[in-house]
Amino acid sequence: MNTSPRIGQVRCSVFISQFIGYTPENVEKFRPIFMPDVEQSSVQISGVVSPGQFNTPLQYGMPWNLSRNLSGQNENEIVSFVPGKIDYVLNQTGSISDIVPAFINRCERAFNLVANLKGIDVNRIAFCPLHSIRIDEDNPASLYWENILKRTSSNGIPCQNIEVNYLLKNNEIINGKDVTINFLHQIKDGFHLVNGKKDEDCIIIVLDINTAVENNRMFSIDDMHSFWEKCPDWEKFLLENIF
């Protein structure tokens, strides 16, 4: 295909040994680390949409967010505190090289401050970029799917809503240590939205790069730096392998 992948969303996560539920004290502890000038909100339940859900009053111990809108249309940053994990998500469309390295650096600085807090142990790390490739008459989806699937039609009827998932697993050296890394791929037909309306068809590629579950594995700040440092190269290699 002639169109290069662009980034649409990128998430960096640390898995921790406890749940940082909502309390005013936790807000005051973590807001300066991530987003000093924003208000907290409740976390939307995945897959459920209801009127006023984003305005659900926060209660002690429930998952919560910090979020802010950016200058671009439909662009924002969200930090979610959910059971056993902190997700830092950037929703922004553009060049991978312009967006991903800078966001990883912001995440690393914030997660280092979190890891320095008393009682916080990081036991897994994840990097999950979402990419899209524009589909049009010059670059039909069939050009891509014919390279990965044996059949893309039946009796002359083209397949639609194709989705392919697979996992690669490999041992990588993280700060001098042998660590098993999951490279999860999700590739599917999709479309791009602007203000809730379909803008264009595309192929969506999600790469979930994460450290495998291992008993008693803890990641130091130096370990995390080694992981984040490798993420852009892993992303580049996996995308080149797909295409």
C-alpha positions as CSV (number, residue, x, y, z in Angstrom):
1,M,0.0,0.0,0.0
2,N,1.2,3.5,-0.7
3,T,-0.2,5.2,2.5
4,S,2.0,5.1,5.6
5,P,0.5,4.3,9.0
6,R,-0.3,7.3,11.2
7,I,-0.8,7.3,14.9
8,G,-4.3,7.8,16.3
9,Q,-3.9,6.9,19.9
10,V,-1.1,5.8,22.2
11,R,-1.3,4.4,25.7
12,C,1.5,3.7,28.2
13,S,0.6,1.7,31.3
14,V,2.2,0.6,34.5
15,F,0.7,-2.3,36.5
16,I,1.0,-1.9,40.2
17,S,0.4,-4.0,43.3
18,Q,-2.5,-1.9,44.5
19,F,-5.6,0.0,43.4
20,I,-5.3,3.8,43.7
21,G,-9.0,4.5,44.2
22,Y,-10.5,7.9,44.4
23,T,-10.0,9.9,47.5
24,P,-9.3,13.7,47.8
25,E,-5.9,12.7,49.2
26,N,-5.0,10.6,46.2
27,V,-6.1,13.4,43.9
28,E,-3.8,15.9,45.6
29,K,-1.0,13.3,45.5
30,F,-1.2,12.3,41.8
31,R,-2.6,15.4,40.1
32,P,0.7,17.3,40.4
33,I,2.5,14.4,38.9
34,F,0.3,14.1,35.7
35,M,-1.9,17.2,35.2
36,P,-1.7,19.9,37.9
37,D,-4.3,22.2,36.3
38,V,-7.2,19.8,35.7
39,E,-10.2,18.4,37.5
40,Q,-10.8,14.8,38.3
41,S,-13.7,12.8,37.0
42,S,-15.2,9.3,37.1
43,V,-14.1,6.5,34.7
44,Q,-16.5,5.5,32.0
45,I,-17.5,1.8,32.2
46,S,-16.2,0.1,29.1
47,G,-18.9,-0.8,26.6
48,V,-21.6,1.1,28.4
49,V,-22.9,4.5,27.3
50,S,-25.6,6.3,29.3
51,P,-26.7,9.9,29.6
52,G,-24.6,11.8,32.0
53,Q,-22.2,8.9,32.6
54,F,-19.2,11.2,32.4
55,N,-20.7,13.3,35.1
56,T,-21.2,10.5,37.6
57,P,-20.3,11.8,41.0
58,L,-17.1,10.4,42.4
59,Q,-17.3,8.2,45.4
60,Y,-14.6,7.1,47.7
61,G,-12.6,4.1,46.3
62,M,-14.0,4.1,42.8
63,P,-11.8,4.4,39.6
64,W,-11.1,7.9,38.5
65,N,-9.6,10.0,35.7
66,L,-7.6,13.1,35.1
67,S,-8.1,14.5,31.7
68,R,-7.5,17.6,29.5
69,N,-8.4,18.7,26.0
70,L,-5.6,19.6,23.6
71,S,-5.6,22.2,20.9
72,G,-6.5,19.8,18.1
73,Q,-10.0,18.7,17.3
74,N,-11.0,15.6,19.3
75,E,-7.5,15.5,20.9
76,N,-7.0,14.9,24.6
77,E,-4.9,13.3,27.3
78,I,-6.4,11.0,29.9
79,V,-4.8,9.4,33.0
80,S,-7.0,6.6,34.4
81,F,-6.5,5.0,37.9
82,V,-8.2,1.6,37.7
83,P,-7.7,-1.6,39.8
84,G,-4.0,-2.6,39.6
85,K,-3.1,-0.2,36.8
86,I,-2.5,3.4,35.7
87,D,-3.2,4.1,32.1
88,Y,-1.8,7.3,30.4
89,V,-3.6,7.8,27.1
90,L,-3.1,10.3,24.3
91,N,-5.7,10.7,21.6
92,Q,-4.1,12.5,18.7
93,T,-3.8,11.9,15.0
94,G,-0.6,12.6,13.1
95,S,2.9,11.4,12.3
96,I,4.3,8.6,14.5
97,S,7.7,10.3,14.8
98,D,6.1,13.6,15.8
99,I,3.9,12.2,18.5
100,V,5.1,8.9,20.0
101,P,8.6,9.6,21.3
102,A,7.5,12.9,23.0
103,F,4.5,11.2,24.6
104,I,6.7,8.3,25.9
105,N,9.0,10.8,27.5
106,R,6.1,12.5,29.3
107,C,4.8,9.1,30.5
108,E,8.3,8.0,31.7
109,R,8.8,11.2,33.7
110,A,5.4,10.8,35.4
111,F,5.7,7.1,36.0
112,N,9.1,7.6,37.5
113,L,7.6,9.9,40.1
114,V,4.9,7.4,40.8
115,A,7.4,4.6,41.3
116,N,9.3,6.7,43.8
117,L,6.3,6.9,46.0
118,K,6.3,4.8,49.1
119,G,4.5,1.5,48.7
120,I,4.2,1.6,44.9
121,D,5.7,-1.5,43.2
122,V,5.5,-1.8,39.4
123,N,5.2,-5.4,38.3
124,R,4.3,-5.0,34.6
125,I,4.7,-2.3,31.8
126,A,2.8,-1.8,28.6
127,F,3.0,0.3,25.4
128,C,0.0,0.3,23.1
129,P,-0.1,2.5,20.0
130,L,-3.1,2.5,17.7
131,H,-2.4,3.2,14.0
132,S,-4.6,3.8,11.0
133,I,-4.1,3.6,7.2
134,R,-6.4,5.7,5.0
135,I,-8.4,3.6,2.5
136,D,-9.5,5.1,-0.8
137,E,-9.8,4.1,-4.5
138,D,-6.0,4.3,-5.0
139,N,-5.4,2.3,-1.8
140,P,-8.2,-0.2,-1.4
141,A,-8.3,-2.4,1.7
142,S,-8.1,-5.5,-0.5
143,L,-4.5,-4.6,-1.4
144,Y,-3.5,-5.2,2.2
145,W,-5.8,-8.1,3.1
146,E,-4.6,-10.1,0.0
147,N,-1.2,-10.2,1.6
148,I,-2.3,-11.7,4.8
149,L,-5.4,-13.8,4.0
150,K,-5.8,-16.7,1.6
151,R,-9.3,-15.6,0.6
152,T,-10.8,-12.1,0.7
153,S,-14.0,-12.9,-1.1
154,S,-16.6,-15.7,-1.5
155,N,-18.4,-16.3,-4.9
156,G,-17.2,-12.9,-6.0
157,I,-18.6,-11.2,-2.8
158,P,-15.8,-9.3,-1.0
159,C,-15.3,-9.9,2.7
160,Q,-16.1,-7.1,5.0
161,N,-15.3,-6.2,8.6
162,I,-12.2,-8.3,8.6
163,E,-10.4,-8.7,11.9
164,V,-7.1,-10.6,12.6
165,N,-5.5,-11.1,16.0
166,Y,-2.3,-12.8,16.8
167,L,0.4,-12.8,19.5
168,L,4.2,-12.9,19.1
169,K,6.1,-13.7,22.3
170,N,9.9,-13.2,22.6
171,N,12.5,-12.8,25.3
172,E,14.1,-9.3,25.2
173,I,16.9,-7.8,27.3
174,I,15.6,-5.1,29.6
175,N,18.3,-3.3,31.6
176,G,20.5,-6.4,31.3
177,K,17.7,-8.8,32.3
178,D,15.9,-11.4,30.2
179,V,12.2,-10.4,30.1
180,T,9.4,-12.1,28.2
181,I,7.5,-9.5,26.1
182,N,4.1,-10.0,24.5
183,F,3.6,-8.4,21.1
184,L,-0.1,-8.6,20.6
185,H,-1.5,-7.5,17.2
186,Q,-5.0,-6.5,16.3
187,I,-5.7,-5.6,12.7
188,K,-9.1,-4.8,11.4
189,D,-11.3,-2.8,9.0
190,G,-12.4,0.4,10.6
191,F,-13.1,4.1,10.0
192,H,-12.0,7.5,11.3
193,L,-14.4,9.7,13.2
194,V,-14.4,13.5,13.5
195,N,-16.9,15.0,15.9
196,G,-18.7,11.7,16.1
197,K,-19.1,11.4,12.3
198,K,-17.4,9.1,9.9
199,D,-14.6,10.9,8.1
200,E,-12.9,8.1,6.1
201,D,-12.5,4.3,5.9
202,C,-9.2,2.9,7.2
203,I,-7.4,-0.2,8.4
204,I,-6.7,0.0,12.1
205,I,-3.6,-1.6,13.6
206,V,-3.3,-1.9,17.4
207,L,0.0,-3.1,18.9
208,D,-0.1,-4.0,22.6
209,I,3.5,-4.5,23.7
210,N,3.6,-5.6,27.3
211,T,5.8,-7.5,29.7
212,A,4.4,-11.0,30.5
213,V,3.0,-11.9,33.9
214,E,5.9,-13.3,36.0
215,N,5.8,-14.2,39.7
216,N,7.7,-11.7,41.9
217,R,8.9,-9.6,39.0
218,M,9.3,-5.9,39.9
219,F,10.5,-3.2,37.6
220,S,12.9,-0.4,38.8
221,I,13.1,3.0,37.3
222,D,16.1,1.9,35.3
223,D,14.2,-1.2,34.1
224,M,11.3,1.0,32.9
225,H,13.7,3.4,31.1
226,S,15.1,0.5,29.2
227,F,11.6,-0.7,28.2
228,W,10.4,2.8,27.1
229,E,13.6,3.3,25.2
230,K,13.0,0.2,23.1
231,C,9.3,0.9,22.4
232,P,9.8,3.1,19.2
233,D,12.1,0.5,17.6
234,W,9.7,-2.3,18.5
235,E,6.8,-0.3,17.0
236,K,8.8,0.4,13.8
237,F,9.9,-3.3,13.4
238,L,6.3,-4.7,14.0
239,L,4.8,-2.3,11.5
240,E,7.4,-3.1,8.9
241,N,6.8,-6.8,9.5
242,I,3.0,-6.3,8.9
243,F,3.5,-4.5,5.6
